[in-house]
Amino acid sequence: MDESVFGFVSIMAFGCGIYGLYAYIRMKMDGHINETLLLGKKYSEHMCRNKEEFVKKALPAVLVFGIVTTAYGVIDMIHCYVKPIQAVDSAGLVIFLGMLVWYMVYTTKLKNKYF
C-alpha cells in the first residue's frame, strides 16, 4: 500500500482517540451516554434501564479507548512522517487491535445488560 494511506490511517486513529477522550470528559461531566461510541444506531440513551450505572461502568472503557487510540495514532504518525520505528509501530498496532476487540466485547455486554 501507498505510505500516504497509512499516514491517513494514523491521523484518523489520532482523531478517534481525541474524540474518545472528549467523550469521556463529557460523559463524566454531564452523565449522558455517548451514543456514537457506545450504542450504535439501534439504541438511544432514553432506552437505558439504569443510565447512571451504565455510564459508571462504561467510563473506564471509553477512557482506555481514548488513551490507547490516541497513543497509537501518535506512534503511527511518527512512524509515517518523522522516523520509521517499525517495531514500536507494530507493537502499538497489536495493542490497539487487542484493545479494540476488548472494547467491542465489553461494551456489547453492557448494552445487553442495560438495554
Secondary structure by P-SEA (a helix, b strand, c coil): ccaaaaaaaaaaaaaaaaaaaaaaaaaaacccccccccccccccccccccaaaaaaaaaaaaaaaaaaaaaaaaaaaaacccccaaaaaaaaaaaaaaaaaaaaaaaaaaaaacc
